[in-house]
């Protein structure tokens, strides 16, 4: 059979053109489909991130306090959490995690998931932990949400029956009886550094007794197991009023309004001053929006909530808000000062 060559080549050309167009059309459709899907995925991711930003917190937040119940750390934390709940719209559940001068509790937060549902509420003790080698991390290794309280009411207390009526009485005894005066602390805690600083300033040596947290130290003093207890004066106001305890002085720049009769260490000739910093911090890598949401709630309560401010002033501490950046800088400066005090005490 004869085949018309012209018609044959025409058929081949048309077929090739159809195949080419189909191929181009398929590629175009595929590219368009891929770009559309990718765009949709990106849009979804963006919407999810936005939803996460606005939805935190959605469940209760665990607040880890590296100290026992009944002390000033526990009390100041619970006072703020009661008011933070109203700002954040969720429950804040306080968990007391004692041990190793507070390092046990802070270590838990360091290793926790950075999802915003576990937060550390602590103070200068975390700085002392680093100085004394109880931890290998610093406060600023966490995501600091801010500072809520400054405490100038750090005092040395004795029993009401003690022969000491002033800091000078206590120092004189320590000079005459080196290593005999039993002074309570918790190793690695804030009061531990206070003792080291006073020993260096006064040129004396105490018998430093690890008696545990604040409530344990108070019990030890009332039970006659120790001679002196450094603690927050507002925590023992009732004992001072009843005569069961006496304050030998406060480590503040000026006398306290609530205890005007109690002299400062400085006016008694001993240049030892300490402000206790109460801060809040999240695990490393916690998203910035979560930290800021929590910090903004703190700011509202500390600066605007009069009920909170009145209550915290009653604890003989000052409501003082510092945001993440300012708080981190303040903590870093305090760390340097404590490093100098510690190094001098070791010489």
C-alpha positions in Angstrom: 0.0 0.0 0.0 1.4 3.4 -0.9 1.7 5.9 1.9 1.4 9.6 1.2 4.7 10.9 2.5 3.5 14.4 3.0 0.5 13.3 5.1 2.8 11.0 7.1 5.1 13.8 8.0 2.2 16.1 8.9 0.8 13.5 11.3 4.2 13.2 13.0 4.6 16.9 13.3 1.1 17.3 14.8 1.7 14.4 17.2 5.0 15.9 18.3 3.5 19.3 18.9 0.7 17.8 21.0 3.2 15.9 23.1 5.3 19.0 23.6 2.3 21.1 24.6 1.1 18.4 27.0 4.6 18.2 28.6 4.8 22.0 29.0 1.2 22.1 30.3 2.0 19.3 32.8 5.1 21.1 34.1 3.3 24.3 34.4 0.4 22.7 36.3 2.9 20.9 38.5 4.9 24.1 39.2 1.7 26.1 39.9 0.4 23.3 42.1 3.7 23.2 44.1 3.9 26.9 44.6 0.3 27.0 45.7 0.9 24.2 48.2 4.0 25.8 49.5 2.3 29.2 49.9 -0.5 27.5 51.7 1.9 25.7 54.1 3.7 29.0 54.8 0.4 30.7 55.5 -0.6 27.9 57.8 2.7 28.1 59.7 2.4 31.9 60.1 -1.2 31.5 61.3 -0.1 28.8 63.8 2.8 31.0 65.1 0.4 33.9 65.5 -2.1 31.7 67.3 0.6 30.5 69.7 1.7 34.1 70.3 -1.8 35.2 71.3 -2.9 32.0 73.1 -0.3 31.7 75.8 -1.0 30.7 78.5 -3.6 28.0 77.9 -3.0 25.9 81.0 -1.7 26.2 84.5 1.9 27.3 85.1 4.1 25.6 87.7 6.2 28.0 89.7 9.3 26.3 91.2 10.5 27.9 94.5 14.0 26.5 95.5 13.2 26.9 99.2 10.9 25.5 101.8 7.4 26.7 102.7 7.1 29.4 105.3 10.2 31.4 104.3 10.4 34.8 102.7 11.1 33.4 99.2 7.9 31.2 99.5 5.9 34.1 100.9 6.9 36.7 98.4 6.3 34.2 95.5 2.8 33.2 96.6 1.8 36.8 97.2 2.6 37.7 93.6 1.2 34.5 92.0 -2.2 35.2 93.6 -2.4 38.4 91.6 -0.7 37.1 88.5 -3.4 34.6 88.0 -5.9 37.4 87.4 -3.6 38.9 84.7 -2.7 35.7 83.0 -6.1 34.0 83.3 -4.7 30.6 84.5 -3.7 29.0 87.8 -0.1 29.4 89.0 0.8 26.3 91.1 3.7 26.8 93.5 6.1 23.9 94.1 8.7 24.1 96.8 11.9 22.2 95.8 14.5 22.3 98.5 18.1 21.2 98.5 21.7 22.3 98.0 21.2 25.9 98.8 18.5 26.3 96.2 20.5 24.7 93.3 18.2 21.6 93.2 15.1 23.7 92.2 16.9 26.0 89.8 18.5 23.0 88.0 15.0 21.6 87.4 14.1 24.7 85.5 17.3 24.8 83.6 16.5 21.4 82.2 12.7 21.9 81.7 10.9 22.2 78.4 11.0 25.8 77.1 7.2 25.9 76.7 6.4 28.6 79.3 4.7 26.3 81.7 7.5 26.0 84.3 9.1 29.1 85.8 11.6 29.8 88.5 10.9 32.2 91.3 14.1 32.8 93.3 16.6 35.3 94.6 20.3 36.1 95.0 20.9 32.6 96.3 21.3 31.5 92.7 24.3 33.9 92.4 25.9 32.4 95.5 25.4 28.9 94.2 27.6 29.7 91.3 30.3 31.4 93.4 30.5 28.4 95.8 30.6 25.8 93.0 27.2 24.3 93.6 26.2 25.1 90.0 28.1 25.6 86.8 25.5 28.0 85.3 24.5 31.5 86.0 21.1 33.3 86.3 21.5 34.9 82.9 21.8 31.5 81.4 18.0 31.4 81.9 15.5 33.5 80.1 14.9 36.2 82.8 11.4 37.5 82.9 12.1 40.2 85.4 12.6 41.3 89.0 9.5 41.9 91.2 10.9 42.7 94.7 14.0 44.3 96.3 14.5 43.4 100.0 16.6 45.6 102.3 15.4 44.0 105.4 18.2 41.5 105.9 19.0 41.2 109.5 21.0 39.3 112.2 18.6 38.0 114.9 19.3 36.6 118.4 16.9 35.2 121.0 15.2 37.6 123.4 17.3 36.2 126.2 20.7 36.6 124.4 23.4 38.6 126.1 23.9 40.4 122.8 22.1 43.7 122.4 24.1 45.1 119.4 26.2 44.0 116.6 29.2 45.2 118.5 28.4 42.8 121.4 28.2 39.9 119.0 31.5 40.8 117.2 33.3 41.3 120.5 32.3 37.8 121.7 33.4 36.3 118.3 36.8 38.1 118.7 37.3 36.6 122.1 36.0 33.2 121.2 37.1 32.4 117.6 35.0 29.7 115.9 32.6 29.3 118.8 29.6 31.6 118.0 27.1 29.4 116.2 25.5 31.3 113.3 22.9 29.5 111.2 22.8 29.5 107.4 22.1 27.2 104.5 25.3 26.4 102.7 25.4 28.2 99.3 22.5 30.5 100.2 22.2 34.3 100.4 22.9 34.3 104.1 26.1 32.3 103.6 27.6 35.2 101.7 26.4 37.7 104.3 28.3 35.7 107.0 31.5 35.6 104.9 31.2 39.3 104.3 30.8 40.1 108.0 33.6 37.8 109.0 35.9 39.6 106.5 34.7 43.1 107.6 35.0 42.4 111.3 38.0 40.2 111.2 36.3 37.4 113.1 35.6 33.7 112.6 32.1 32.2 113.2 31.0 28.6 113.7 28.8 28.5 110.6 26.1 25.9 111.0 24.1 24.6 108.1 20.6 24.6 109.6 18.5 24.6 106.4 16.0 27.1 105.0 14.5 30.2 106.7 11.9 28.4 108.7 14.4 25.8 109.9 16.9 28.5 111.0 14.2 30.3 113.0 13.3 27.0 114.7 16.9 26.4 115.5 17.3 29.8 117.1 14.1 29.5 119.1 15.2 26.0 120.2 18.6 27.2 121.3 20.6 25.2 118.8 22.3 28.3 117.4 23.2 31.7 118.7 22.5 33.9 115.7 20.3 33.7 112.6 20.6 36.0 109.6 17.1 36.2 108.0 14.6 38.7 106.6 13.4 40.9 109.5 9.8 41.1 108.2 9.6 37.3 108.5 10.1 37.4 112.3 8.3 40.7 113.1 5.9 38.9 115.5 8.8 37.4 117.4 10.5 40.7 117.8 7.3 42.3 118.9 6.7 39.6 121.5 10.3 39.8 122.8 11.3 36.3 121.7 13.9 37.7 119.3 16.1 40.8 119.0 17.5 42.3 115.8 21.1 43.3 116.0 20.9 45.4 112.8 19.9 45.5 109.2 22.2 45.4 106.1 20.5 48.3 104.5 21.7 51.8 103.5 19.2 53.4 105.9 17.0 52.3 108.8 13.8 50.7 107.8 10.5 52.6 108.1 8.8 49.6 109.7 11.7 49.1 112.2 13.1 52.6 112.9 14.6 51.4 116.2 16.9 48.9 114.5 20.3 50.4 113.4 22.0 49.5 110.2 25.3 47.6 110.1 27.0 50.6 108.6 26.1 53.0 111.4 27.5 50.5 113.8 30.8 50.6 112.0 30.5 47.6 109.7 30.2 48.3 106.0 28.1 45.3 105.0 25.1 46.1 102.8 22.9 43.6 100.9 19.7 44.0 98.9 18.0 40.8 98.2 16.7 40.5 94.6 13.7 38.4 93.8 13.5 37.4 90.1 11.5 35.2 87.8 13.1 33.1 85.0 12.2 30.6 82.3 14.2 27.7 80.9 16.8 28.6 78.2 15.3 29.0 74.7 11.8 29.9 75.9 10.3 32.0 73.1 10.6 35.7 73.6 6.8 36.3 73.2 6.1 33.9 76.2 8.7 35.6 78.4 7.3 39.0 77.5 3.7 38.0 78.1 4.6 36.8 81.6 6.8 39.9 82.3 4.1 42.3 81.2 1.7 40.6 83.6 4.3 41.1 86.4 4.7 44.7 85.5 1.0 45.4 85.7 0.7 43.7 89.2 3.9 45.2 90.7 3.3 48.8 89.4 -0.5 49.1 89.3 -2.1 46.7 91.7 -2.5 48.6 95.0 -3.7 45.5 96.9 -0.5 43.7 96.0 1.7 46.6 96.7 0.2 47.1 100.2 0.5 43.4 100.9 4.1 43.1 99.8 5.1 46.3 101.8 3.7 44.5 104.8 6.4 41.9 104.3 9.0 44.7 104.8 10.2 44.5 101.2 9.7 46.9 98.2 7.7 46.2 95.1 10.2 46.9 92.3 9.7 45.9 88.7 12.5 45.5 86.2 11.9 44.0 82.8 14.0 41.3 81.1 16.8 43.5 79.8 17.1 45.7 82.8 16.8 42.8 85.3 19.6 40.8 83.4 21.9 43.8 83.6 21.2 44.4 87.3 21.8 40.7 88.0 25.1 40.7 86.1 26.3 43.8 88.1 25.3 42.1 91.4 27.1 38.9 90.4 30.3 40.9 89.9 30.0 42.5 93.3 29.4 39.2 95.0 32.4 37.8 93.2 34.5 40.5 94.7 33.1 39.9 98.2 33.7 36.2 98.0 37.2 36.5 96.7 38.1 38.9 99.5 36.7 36.5 102.1 38.9 33.7 100.7 42.2 35.7 101.0 
